[in-house]
Amino acid sequence: MSMMHFEPFRSSFRELDRLSNQMLSGTRVPLAMPMDVWREGQTFHVALDLPGVDADGIDLRVERNTLTVSAQRQAPFANRAVEQGSGEHGGAAEVMVAERPQGNFTRQLVLGEGLDTEAVTADYSNGVLHLTIPVAQAAQPRRIQVSQSSQPQVIEGDTGGQRQVPE
């Protein structure tokens, strides 16, 4: 059962896009959301690092078997104007150093067919988004009871012959 799908060309283009955005905007754009994935019994857990992101800035969507996590991190100085008279020049904030990643970023997980995408839950605490993805009931192993009958069953084949098969 596959949790993630690796596409080297897509990640190469994503890295090129990230670097070009970083150079043009003068800010750092995150490469990806670092994550851990583990399984406990019939449940998969995913922990994604999203420090500095408001819970309202996180968007989770499931389409078919793809789970998309989108997040937006804004710099504290973005869209903030310095009050008139309090700064030397007035106007927008003057940024000296901007090393923390900011902007919009996305991570996609391709979920296996045996996972229950209807029952995915998400919890965001201390900058970590924790997703819980259960295995679908139909995909879980189950025991099938074998019954025994004392009467033989007659099966007719394509050739019209008959044979007795015990149940």
N, C-alpha and C positions, 0 to 999 in steps of 0.2 A: 504494500500500500504506500504510495508515494505522497510525501508532504510537499515537496518543493520540486520545481522543474528548473534545470540550469540551462540557460541559453547563452553561450559565450559571445555571440555576435551582438545580441541585444544589450548585454552588460557593457560591451566595448563602446557601443554607440551612446549608451547612457553616461558612461564616464567621459566621453568626448563632449557631450552636451553639457555636463556638469562643469567641466573645465572651461569651456567657452563662456558659459553664463558667469562663472566666477571672474574671469578676466574682464568681461564687458561691464559687469555691475560693480566690481570692486569689493564684493562680499563673498563669503564662503558659502557654497551650497553643499548640503550633505550628500555624501556618496550613497548612503543607504541607511536604513534603520538597522543597527546591529540587533541581532536576535538570537535567542536560544530556543530550541524545539526539543521536547521530550515527551515520552509516552508513559503513562501510569495506568496500567490495566486497560480498560476500554476507552480511554480518553487521551487525546493529544493536548499538550500545553505549548503555547507560544508566548515568549516574553520579548517585547520589542522596546528598546531604549528610545524614549522621546523626551529628553530633559528640556525644560523650558517651554513645552507646548501646553496650551490650555486644552482642557477636555473638549471644549467647544470647537477647537481647531482640528479635531480628529474625525475622519470620515471612514466608516467601514462599510463595504458593500460586498455581497456575494452574488456572482452571476455564473450560473451553471456550476462548474467546479473550481472557479477562481475567486479567491478572497483577496480584495484589494484594500490596503490600508493607505490612506492619504492623510497627511498632516501638514500643518502650516505653523512655522515658527517665525515670529516677528521680532526684530531687534527692539529693545526698549526705547531706542532713540528714533525709531521709524515714525514718520508723520507727527513728530513732536516739535513744536515751535518753541523757541526760547522767548520768554516774556519780554516785551519791549522794555528797554532800559536795564534789564538784568544782565544781558550779555554785552560784550564790547561792541559787537556789530549788529546785534539783534537778528531776527529772522530764524532760520532753521538751525537745529543743533549741529555743531561742528564735531565730526567724528574723528578721533585721533587714531584709534585702533579698532578694527572690526574683524576678529578672528573666529568668533563663534558662528557655526553654520546657521543660516536663516533662509527663509523662503518656503516654497512648496516642494514636497517630496512624496514619493509613492513607493510602496513595496507590494508585490503581488506574490501570493502563494497559490500554487496549483494543488488543489486538494484531491486526494484519491477518491475513487468512485464509492468506496465503502464508508465514507464519512458523512455524518448527519449535518448538512449545511443549514438546516432549519433550526438547529439547536445550538448554534455557536453563541457563546456569551463573551462579553468583554468587560474588563475592570481596569481602571486607570488610577494608579496610586504611586506617589513619589517619583514621577517621571517615567514609569514603566507601564506599558500597556500589556495586560495579560489576557490572552485569548484561550478559551477552553473549547475544544472541538471534539465532541464524542463520536465514537464509531457508531454507524447506523445499526439499528437493531437487527436488520436483515443480514448484515455482514458479520455479526458476532457469532462466534462458534456456539453451537448448541448440540445437545445430545438428542439422538433420535431413538425412541424406544423400539425395540425389535420384539414383535409378537410371534408366537408359535401356534400353529394350527395342527390338529391331528388329522384333518381330512386332506387328501391329495387334491391338487387343482389340475384340471385338464386344460391344456393349451393347444390350440390349433395353429399349425404353421401355415406358411404360404403354399406349401405343396399339398395341403389337405391332410397330411399325416397328423396323428395325435400322439401325444406323449403325456405321461403323468409326471407332475412336478410337485413335490411336497411344498407346502406353504411355510 
